[in-house]
Amino acid sequence: MKQKSPKWLEDLRASAAVILQASAAKTLREYQADPLLRAAIEHHFEIIGEALSR
């Protein structure tokens, strides 16, 4: 029987996956020019930070 990961670890994994998907094939310039992309990525970094502080 496989043991379930803690919720904070699943939150971290999911946010990391979103960051990777959203930033794939983007240049730094594209990231800087897109406020919606920046907000989404920064939000998921905040989720990761909160998960690591638990």
QUIFENUR-V959915 format. One record per pair of residues at least 24 apart in sequence whose ideal C-beta (glycine too) atoms are under 10 Angstrom apart, sorted by the first residue. I is the first residue (numbers start at 0). J is the second residue. If there is no record, write none. Layout:
i:I j:J
i:I j:J
//
This chain:
i:5 j:50
i:5 j:53
i:6 j:50
i:6 j:53
i:7 j:46
i:7 j:47
i:7 j:49
i:7 j:50
i:7 j:51
i:7 j:52
i:7 j:53
i:8 j:50
i:8 j:51
i:8 j:53
i:9 j:50
i:10 j:43
i:10 j:46
i:10 j:47
i:10 j:49
i:10 j:50
i:10 j:51
i:10 j:53
i:11 j:43
i:11 j:46
i:11 j:47
i:11 j:48
i:11 j:49
i:11 j:50
i:11 j:51
i:11 j:53
i:12 j:47
i:12 j:50
i:13 j:43
i:13 j:46
i:13 j:47
i:13 j:50
i:14 j:40
i:14 j:42
i:14 j:43
i:14 j:44
i:14 j:45
i:14 j:46
i:14 j:47
i:14 j:48
i:14 j:49
i:14 j:50
i:15 j:43
i:15 j:44
i:15 j:46
i:15 j:47
i:15 j:50
i:16 j:43
i:17 j:42
i:17 j:43
i:17 j:46
i:18 j:42
i:18 j:43
i:18 j:44
i:18 j:46
i:18 j:47
i:19 j:43
//
